[in-house]
């Protein structure tokens, strides 16, 4: 607690001295009588004080203590006068963590409280992934004449920490069952249990697969093919490239950060369902010692390795660290883009916002424009086609691929085309990167919608996740669209 005296009435003291001197000099009773006016202010300021028994109690509450990243959370700070004196000027400032942006209301307030009265400060912050501890609020009491100040840090009762849901502790995905472990039927014929087709008998075919009923009727040998079953393998790829590190407004998580969060939730759900799941990450510097890599420079975690889950979580942690930083963990320039997108001016921390009329050069924003050196379907994000080819060579032949990407440029469409040409079933889960606050945002949103349509045209499934909707719905839809997934 600190006590401070503010000399607000020095002008009054000077006026008293001047009037007294002039009154004595000119022997003027009127001037001497006039000194009572400034003298009253001086005496008022000198005698005014903060009540010695002044005391307040503070309580903090969140409307949701464990929100998903990107959701606005209302914080309420209630201040109560628990003393027997009237507090004529009480001011309070809550201890908001530096990493959380206040997007609505104010974290400070000013009140006059009678004994037993209370008042509440309400404001909104945008949740980010992780745990954020609020500091104790600072309370300042001022005397009625504002010449005495008492400043004190008051411990707040109630909630102190805002924890954005981590995938490991996140709620289950409702009634949707994850992709089933084991095997799933394919559209190709081979060994299996479910009938697929018949063909002419070939020397070497198993006797058990000969259609003996047909032979009894037509005396022709034919071989039965069954729907081939393959072991379930899933690859979760996350797009955290700088071009996707845009946010609709200050304080909101970037689109790349939401992609990383969605990918991690998918991974944890699949692993919990005993599905062998590998992970690839674009936009993360594979040369950093803490980042796991496979044969090439693109970070890769093989789901078959014994410590796959622990290593994958390490990679997701790195993805989240770089996804909110436009200059961290980049692997070189953003991929060429066939068209221009619109981005807004950078926020206070330098991260561009989507939906304005300008862009920040060299930041990998949705507004950057580079002339393509190759056709759009050849554009790659991590050092050229060779790096992506090396990555794809590590994919299991029977893999199903889930790509979490904001689709703010043409590269994800090109990557999906390459996967589809190799025969991989693909689901694209895309968090929205822009809002509707400006013409630029609406144009960028329309271009993203066109790209999602192009993704669907390849035969892949595009799942659009609106930032305003809970992620559980988008995750359940993505999982249900994988072969072997439940459509419940």
C-alpha positions as CSV (number, residue, x, y, z in Angstrom):
1,X,0.0,0.0,0.0
2,X,1.3,3.5,-0.9
3,X,0.1,6.8,0.4
4,X,0.6,10.0,-1.6
5,X,-0.2,13.6,-1.0
6,X,-1.1,15.8,-4.0
7,X,-0.6,19.5,-3.7
8,X,-3.5,20.6,-5.8
9,X,-4.1,23.9,-4.0
10,X,-0.7,25.6,-4.3
11,X,-2.3,28.3,-6.4
12,X,-4.7,29.0,-3.6
13,X,-1.8,29.4,-1.1
14,X,-0.1,31.8,-3.5
15,X,-3.4,33.8,-3.8
16,X,-3.7,33.9,0.0
17,X,-0.2,35.3,0.4
18,X,-0.7,37.8,-2.4
19,X,-4.0,39.1,-1.0
20,X,-2.6,39.4,2.5
21,X,0.5,41.3,1.3
22,X,-1.6,43.7,-0.8
23,X,-4.1,44.2,2.0
24,X,-1.4,45.1,4.4
25,X,0.4,47.3,1.9
26,X,-2.7,49.3,1.1
27,X,-4.4,48.8,4.4
28,X,-7.4,47.5,2.6
29,X,-9.9,45.5,4.8
30,X,-11.6,44.3,1.5
31,X,-8.4,42.6,0.3
32,X,-7.8,41.0,3.6
33,X,-11.4,39.7,3.6
34,X,-10.9,38.3,0.1
35,X,-8.3,36.0,1.4
36,X,-11.0,33.8,3.0
37,X,-11.9,32.4,-0.4
38,X,-8.6,30.9,-1.5
39,X,-7.9,30.1,2.2
40,X,-11.0,28.0,2.3
41,X,-9.7,25.9,-0.7
42,X,-6.3,25.5,0.9
43,X,-7.8,24.4,4.2
44,X,-10.2,22.1,2.4
45,X,-7.4,20.3,0.6
46,X,-5.3,20.1,3.8
47,X,-8.1,18.6,5.8
48,X,-9.5,16.3,3.2
49,X,-8.3,12.7,3.6
50,X,-9.0,9.0,2.8
51,X,-10.9,7.3,5.6
52,X,-8.5,5.4,7.8
53,X,-10.8,2.3,7.9
54,X,-11.3,2.3,4.1
55,X,-11.3,-1.3,2.8
56,X,-12.5,-3.0,-0.4
57,X,-13.0,-6.7,-1.5
58,X,-12.6,-7.7,-5.1
59,X,-13.8,-10.8,-6.9
60,X,-13.2,-11.9,-10.5
61,X,-15.2,-14.2,-12.6
62,X,-15.2,-15.5,-16.2
63,X,-18.2,-16.5,-18.2
64,X,-16.2,-19.5,-19.4
65,X,-13.0,-20.5,-17.7
66,X,-11.8,-23.0,-20.4
67,X,-12.8,-21.5,-23.7
68,X,-11.5,-22.7,-27.1
69,X,-8.8,-20.5,-28.7
70,X,-10.3,-17.5,-30.5
71,X,-13.4,-17.2,-28.4
72,X,-14.3,-13.9,-26.7
73,X,-14.5,-14.3,-22.9
74,X,-16.3,-11.8,-20.6
75,X,-14.4,-11.0,-17.5
76,X,-16.3,-9.4,-14.5
77,X,-14.4,-7.7,-11.7
78,X,-16.7,-6.8,-8.7
79,X,-15.5,-4.3,-6.2
80,X,-17.3,-4.0,-2.8
81,X,-16.9,-1.4,-0.1
82,X,-16.5,-3.5,3.1
83,X,-15.8,-0.5,5.4
84,X,-18.1,1.7,7.3
85,X,-17.0,4.9,5.4
86,X,-18.2,6.2,2.1
87,X,-15.5,6.0,-0.6
88,X,-16.1,9.0,-2.8
89,X,-13.5,8.2,-5.5
90,X,-12.5,4.6,-6.0
91,X,-10.6,3.5,-9.1
92,X,-9.7,0.0,-10.0
93,X,-7.6,-1.6,-12.8
94,X,-7.6,-5.3,-13.4
95,X,-4.3,-7.3,-14.0
96,X,-5.0,-8.5,-17.5
97,X,-2.1,-10.7,-18.9
98,X,0.0,-9.0,-21.5
99,X,-0.7,-11.8,-24.0
100,X,-4.5,-11.3,-23.9
101,X,-6.1,-8.4,-25.8
102,X,-9.1,-6.6,-24.5
103,X,-11.5,-6.4,-27.4
104,X,-14.6,-5.0,-25.6
105,X,-15.2,-2.8,-22.6
106,X,-12.5,-1.6,-20.3
107,X,-10.5,-3.4,-17.6
108,X,-10.7,-0.3,-15.4
109,X,-13.4,1.6,-13.7
110,X,-14.2,4.5,-11.3
111,X,-17.0,4.5,-8.7
112,X,-18.3,6.2,-5.6
113,X,-19.4,3.5,-3.1
114,X,-21.4,3.8,0.2
115,X,-20.7,1.2,2.9
116,X,-21.8,-2.3,1.7
117,X,-22.3,-1.2,-2.0
118,X,-20.5,-2.9,-4.9
119,X,-19.9,-2.2,-8.6
120,X,-18.7,-4.3,-11.4
121,X,-16.3,-3.8,-14.3
122,X,-16.9,-6.0,-17.3
123,X,-14.7,-6.4,-20.4
124,X,-14.0,-9.0,-23.1
125,X,-10.7,-10.7,-23.9
126,X,-9.9,-13.1,-26.7
127,X,-8.7,-16.5,-25.5
128,X,-5.4,-18.0,-26.7
129,X,-4.1,-21.5,-26.4
130,X,-2.5,-22.0,-23.0
131,X,-2.9,-20.9,-19.4
132,X,-3.0,-17.2,-18.6
133,X,-2.8,-16.0,-14.9
134,X,-4.4,-12.6,-14.1
135,X,-2.5,-10.4,-11.7
136,X,-4.2,-8.9,-8.6
137,X,-6.1,-5.7,-9.5
138,X,-4.8,-2.3,-8.4
139,X,-7.2,-0.1,-6.4
140,X,-6.7,3.6,-5.8
141,X,-8.7,5.6,-3.3
142,X,-8.8,9.4,-3.5
143,X,-10.0,11.8,-0.9
144,X,-12.9,14.0,-1.6
145,X,-10.6,16.9,-2.3
146,X,-8.3,14.7,-4.4
147,X,-5.3,15.7,-2.3
148,X,-4.7,12.3,-0.7
149,X,-4.1,9.1,-2.7
150,X,-4.0,5.6,-1.3
151,X,-2.9,2.9,-3.9
152,X,-3.1,-0.8,-3.0
153,X,-2.9,-4.1,-4.8
154,X,-5.9,-6.1,-3.6
155,X,-6.0,-9.9,-3.9
156,X,-8.9,-11.0,-6.0
157,X,-11.2,-13.8,-5.0
158,X,-12.8,-16.1,-7.5
159,X,-11.1,-17.1,-10.7
160,X,-7.5,-16.2,-11.4
161,X,-6.5,-18.2,-14.5
162,X,-8.0,-18.4,-18.0
163,X,-7.1,-21.7,-19.6
164,X,-7.8,-22.2,-23.3
165,X,-8.6,-25.8,-24.0
166,X,-5.7,-28.0,-24.9
167,X,-6.4,-30.9,-27.2
168,X,-5.3,-33.5,-24.6
169,X,-7.9,-32.2,-22.1
170,X,-10.6,-31.1,-24.6
171,X,-14.1,-32.4,-24.5
172,X,-15.0,-35.4,-26.6
173,X,-16.6,-35.0,-30.0
174,X,-20.1,-35.9,-29.0
175,X,-21.7,-38.9,-30.6
176,X,-19.4,-39.0,-33.6
177,X,-17.2,-42.1,-33.4
178,X,-13.6,-41.6,-34.7
179,X,-12.2,-43.5,-37.6
180,X,-12.3,-47.2,-36.7
181,X,-8.9,-48.8,-36.0
182,X,-7.9,-52.0,-37.8
183,X,-9.0,-52.2,-41.5
184,X,-11.5,-50.6,-43.8
185,X,-12.9,-51.7,-47.1
186,X,-11.7,-50.1,-50.4
187,X,-13.1,-49.9,-53.9
188,X,-10.5,-52.2,-55.3
189,X,-10.8,-56.0,-55.5
190,X,-8.6,-58.4,-53.7
191,X,-8.5,-60.4,-50.5
192,X,-11.3,-59.7,-48.1
193,X,-14.8,-60.7,-46.9
194,X,-17.3,-58.6,-48.9
195,X,-18.1,-59.6,-52.5
196,X,-16.6,-57.2,-55.1
197,X,-16.7,-58.8,-58.6
198,X,-15.9,-61.8,-60.7
199,X,-13.4,-62.3,-63.5
200,X,-12.0,-65.1,-65.6
201,X,-10.0,-67.8,-63.9
202,X,-6.2,-67.3,-64.1
203,X,-3.7,-70.0,-63.5
204,X,-2.5,-69.7,-59.9
205,X,-5.7,-68.3,-58.5
206,X,-6.7,-69.9,-55.2
207,X,-9.2,-72.8,-55.4
208,X,-11.1,-71.2,-52.5
209,X,-11.9,-68.2,-54.7
210,X,-13.3,-70.2,-57.7
211,X,-17.1,-69.6,-58.3
212,X,-18.1,-73.3,-58.2
213,X,-21.8,-72.5,-58.6
214,X,-21.2,-70.8,-61.9
215,X,-18.9,-73.7,-62.9
216,X,-21.7,-76.2,-62.2
217,X,-24.1,-74.2,-64.4
218,X,-21.8,-73.2,-67.4
219,X,-18.7,-75.4,-66.9
220,X,-16.7,-72.1,-67.0
221,X,-14.1,-71.3,-64.4
222,X,-14.3,-67.8,-62.8
223,X,-12.6,-66.2,-59.8
224,X,-14.4,-64.2,-57.2
225,X,-12.8,-60.9,-56.0
226,X,-13.7,-59.5,-52.6
227,X,-13.6,-55.9,-51.5
228,X,-10.0,-55.4,-50.4
229,X,-9.4,-54.4,-46.8
230,X,-6.5,-52.2,-45.8
231,X,-5.1,-51.1,-42.5
232,X,-6.3,-47.7,-41.4
233,X,-3.5,-45.1,-41.6
234,X,-4.1,-41.4,-41.3
235,X,-1.8,-38.5,-42.0
236,X,-2.7,-35.1,-40.3
237,X,-1.0,-32.2,-42.1
238,X,-1.0,-28.7,-40.7
239,X,-0.4,-25.6,-42.7
240,X,1.3,-23.0,-40.5
241,X,3.0,-21.1,-43.2
242,X,3.5,-17.3,-42.7
243,X,0.9,-16.6,-45.4
244,X,-1.8,-17.9,-43.1
245,X,-0.7,-15.9,-40.0
246,X,-3.5,-13.4,-40.4
247,X,-6.2,-12.4,-37.9
248,X,-9.6,-10.8,-38.4
249,X,-8.9,-8.3,-35.7
250,X,-6.3,-7.4,-33.1
251,X,-6.0,-10.0,-30.3
252,X,-7.6,-12.8,-32.2
253,X,-5.6,-16.0,-32.9
254,X,-4.2,-16.2,-36.4
255,X,-5.7,-18.5,-38.9
256,X,-2.5,-20.6,-38.9
257,X,-2.8,-20.9,-35.1
258,X,-6.4,-22.2,-35.4
259,X,-5.2,-24.7,-38.0
260,X,-2.6,-26.0,-35.6
261,X,-5.2,-26.3,-32.9
262,X,-7.6,-28.1,-35.1
263,X,-4.9,-30.5,-36.3
264,X,-3.9,-31.3,-32.8
265,X,-7.4,-32.0,-31.7
266,X,-7.8,-34.3,-34.7
267,X,-4.6,-36.1,-33.9
268,X,-5.5,-36.7,-30.2
269,X,-8.9,-38.0,-31.2
270,X,-7.5,-40.4,-33.7
271,X,-4.8,-41.6,-31.4
272,X,-7.3,-42.2,-28.6
273,X,-9.3,-44.3,-31.1
274,X,-6.1,-46.5,-31.7
275,X,-5.7,-45.2,-35.2
276,X,-2.1,-45.1,-36.4
277,X,-1.6,-41.4,-37.2
278,X,1.3,-39.5,-38.7
279,X,1.9,-35.8,-38.7
280,X,3.4,-33.3,-41.2
281,X,3.8,-29.6,-40.6
282,X,4.4,-26.9,-43.2
283,X,5.7,-23.5,-42.2
284,X,8.0,-24.8,-39.4
285,X,11.7,-24.7,-39.7
286,X,12.8,-28.3,-39.8
287,X,16.4,-27.3,-39.0
288,X,15.6,-26.5,-35.4
289,X,16.8,-29.2,-33.1
290,X,13.5,-29.6,-31.2
291,X,11.5,-30.2,-34.4
292,X,11.3,-33.8,-35.5
293,X,11.9,-34.5,-39.2
294,X,11.9,-37.6,-41.4
295,X,13.9,-38.0,-44.6
296,X,13.4,-34.5,-45.8
297,X,13.4,-30.9,-44.4
298,X,9.6,-30.8,-43.8
299,X,8.8,-31.8,-40.2
300,X,7.4,-35.3,-40.1
301,X,6.4,-37.8,-37.4
302,X,5.8,-41.4,-38.5
303,X,2.9,-42.8,-36.6
304,X,4.6,-46.2,-36.5
305,X,7.4,-45.1,-34.2
306,X,7.3,-46.1,-30.6
307,X,7.3,-42.6,-29.2
308,X,5.1,-41.1,-32.0
309,X,2.6,-39.5,-29.6
310,X,5.2,-37.7,-27.5
311,X,7.1,-36.5,-30.6
312,X,3.9,-35.3,-32.3
313,X,3.0,-33.2,-29.3
314,X,6.4,-31.6,-29.4
315,X,5.8,-30.7,-33.0
316,X,2.4,-29.3,-32.3
317,X,3.8,-27.2,-29.5
318,X,6.3,-25.7,-32.0
319,X,3.6,-25.1,-34.5
320,X,1.6,-23.1,-31.9
321,X,4.6,-21.1,-31.0
322,X,5.3,-20.0,-34.5
323,X,1.7,-19.7,-35.8
324,X,1.1,-16.5,-33.9
325,X,4.4,-15.0,-34.9
326,X,4.7,-13.7,-38.5
327,X,8.5,-14.0,-38.4
328,X,9.2,-17.2,-36.4
329,X,10.0,-20.6,-37.7
330,X,9.7,-19.7,-41.4
331,X,11.4,-22.0,-44.0
332,X,11.9,-19.4,-46.7
333,X,9.6,-17.2,-48.9
334,X,5.9,-17.9,-49.1
335,X,4.9,-20.0,-52.2
336,X,4.1,-18.2,-55.4
337,X,0.4,-17.3,-55.7
338,X,-1.5,-17.0,-59.0
339,X,-3.7,-14.1,-57.8
340,X,-3.6,-11.2,-55.3
341,X,-5.4,-11.4,-52.0
342,X,-6.3,-8.6,-49.7
343,X,-5.0,-8.1,-46.2
344,X,-5.4,-5.4,-43.7
345,X,-2.8,-3.2,-41.9
346,X,-0.7,-4.8,-39.3
347,X,-1.8,-4.9,-35.7
348,X,0.1,-3.4,-32.8
349,X,2.2,-6.5,-32.5
350,X,3.1,-6.5,-36.2
351,X,0.8,-9.3,-37.3
352,X,-1.3,-8.4,-40.4
353,X,-5.1,-8.4,-40.2
354,X,-7.2,-9.8,-43.0
355,X,-9.7,-7.6,-44.7
356,X,-8.0,-4.2,-45.3
357,X,-6.6,-2.5,-48.4
358,X,-3.0,-2.8,-47.6
359,X,-0.4,-5.4,-46.8
360,X,2.9,-5.6,-45.0
361,X,5.6,-6.6,-47.4
362,X,7.8,-9.5,-46.6
363,X,5.6,-10.8,-43.8
364,X,4.0,-13.7,-45.7
365,X,0.6,-12.2,-45.3
366,X,-2.5,-12.8,-47.4
367,X,-1.7,-9.6,-49.2
368,X,1.7,-10.4,-50.5
369,X,2.1,-10.9,-54.2
370,X,4.8,-12.7,-56.0
371,X,4.9,-13.6,-59.6
372,X,4.8,-17.4,-59.9
373,X,7.9,-19.0,-61.2
374,X,6.0,-22.1,-62.1
375,X,2.4,-23.1,-62.7
376,X,0.2,-22.8,-59.6
377,X,-0.1,-26.6,-59.4
378,X,3.6,-26.8,-59.0
379,X,4.0,-24.3,-56.2
380,X,5.5,-25.7,-53.0
381,X,6.0,-24.1,-49.6
382,X,9.2,-25.7,-48.3
383,X,12.1,-25.3,-50.7
384,X,10.7,-26.7,-53.9
385,X,9.0,-29.7,-55.3
386,X,11.8,-32.1,-54.1
387,X,11.0,-31.4,-50.4
388,X,7.3,-32.2,-50.9
389,X,8.1,-35.2,-53.0
390,X,10.3,-36.5,-50.2
391,X,7.5,-35.9,-47.7
392,X,5.0,-37.7,-49.9
393,X,7.3,-40.7,-50.3
394,X,7.0,-41.2,-46.5
395,X,3.2,-41.3,-46.6
396,X,1.8,-44.8,-46.1
397,X,0.4,-46.2,-49.3
398,X,-3.0,-46.7,-47.7
399,X,-3.0,-43.3,-45.9
400,X,-6.0,-41.0,-45.6
401,X,-4.9,-37.4,-45.3
402,X,-6.5,-34.6,-43.3
403,X,-5.1,-31.1,-44.2
404,X,-5.8,-28.3,-41.7
405,X,-5.2,-25.1,-43.6
406,X,-6.8,-21.6,-43.7
407,X,-6.7,-21.7,-47.6
408,X,-5.5,-18.1,-47.9
409,X,-3.6,-18.8,-51.1
410,X,-3.6,-21.4,-53.9
411,X,-1.0,-23.7,-52.5
412,X,-3.3,-25.9,-50.5
413,X,-5.4,-26.6,-53.6
414,X,-2.3,-27.6,-55.5
415,X,-1.2,-29.8,-52.7
416,X,-4.6,-31.5,-52.6
417,X,-4.4,-32.1,-56.3
418,X,-1.1,-33.9,-55.9
419,X,-2.5,-36.0,-53.1
420,X,-5.5,-36.9,-55.2
421,X,-3.4,-37.8,-58.2
422,X,-1.6,-40.3,-56.0
423,X,-5.0,-41.8,-54.9
424,X,-5.1,-40.6,-51.3
425,X,-8.5,-39.8,-49.8
426,X,-8.3,-36.2,-48.6
427,X,-10.3,-34.1,-46.1
428,X,-9.5,-30.4,-45.8
429,X,-10.4,-28.7,-42.6
430,X,-10.2,-24.9,-43.0
431,X,-10.7,-22.3,-40.2
432,X,-12.0,-18.9,-41.5
433,X,-9.2,-16.4,-41.9
434,X,-11.2,-13.2,-42.5
435,X,-14.2,-11.4,-41.0
436,X,-16.8,-9.3,-42.7
437,X,-15.8,-5.9,-41.4
438,X,-14.5,-4.4,-44.7
439,X,-14.7,-4.8,-48.4
440,X,-11.2,-6.3,-48.4
441,X,-12.3,-9.0,-45.9
442,X,-15.3,-9.9,-48.0
443,X,-13.3,-10.2,-51.2
444,X,-10.7,-12.4,-49.4
445,X,-13.5,-14.5,-48.0
446,X,-15.0,-14.9,-51.4
447,X,-11.6,-16.0,-52.9
448,X,-11.3,-18.5,-50.1
449,X,-14.8,-19.9,-50.8
450,X,-13.7,-20.4,-54.5
451,X,-10.6,-22.3,-53.4
452,X,-12.7,-24.5,-51.1
453,X,-14.9,-25.2,-54.2
454,X,-11.7,-26.1,-56.2
455,X,-10.7,-28.5,-53.4
456,X,-14.1,-30.2,-53.6
457,X,-13.7,-30.4,-57.4
458,X,-10.6,-32.7,-56.9
459,X,-12.8,-35.3,-55.1
460,X,-11.5,-34.2,-51.7
461,X,-13.9,-33.2,-48.9
462,X,-13.8,-29.5,-47.8
463,X,-14.9,-28.7,-44.3
464,X,-15.4,-25.0,-43.6
465,X,-15.0,-24.1,-39.9
466,X,-16.5,-20.7,-39.0
467,X,-14.6,-19.0,-36.2
468,X,-17.9,-18.2,-34.5
469,X,-18.9,-21.9,-34.3
470,X,-17.5,-24.5,-31.8
471,X,-14.7,-26.5,-33.3
472,X,-16.4,-29.8,-32.2
473,X,-18.8,-29.7,-35.1
474,X,-16.1,-29.2,-37.7
475,X,-13.9,-31.9,-36.2
476,X,-16.8,-34.4,-36.1
477,X,-17.6,-33.6,-39.8
478,X,-14.0,-34.1,-40.8
479,X,-13.7,-37.4,-39.0
480,X,-17.0,-38.7,-40.4
481,X,-15.8,-38.0,-44.0
482,X,-12.7,-40.2,-43.7
483,X,-13.1,-43.8,-45.1
484,X,-13.9,-45.9,-42.1
485,X,-15.4,-43.0,-40.1
486,X,-18.8,-43.0,-38.6
487,X,-21.5,-40.8,-40.1
488,X,-23.6,-40.7,-36.9
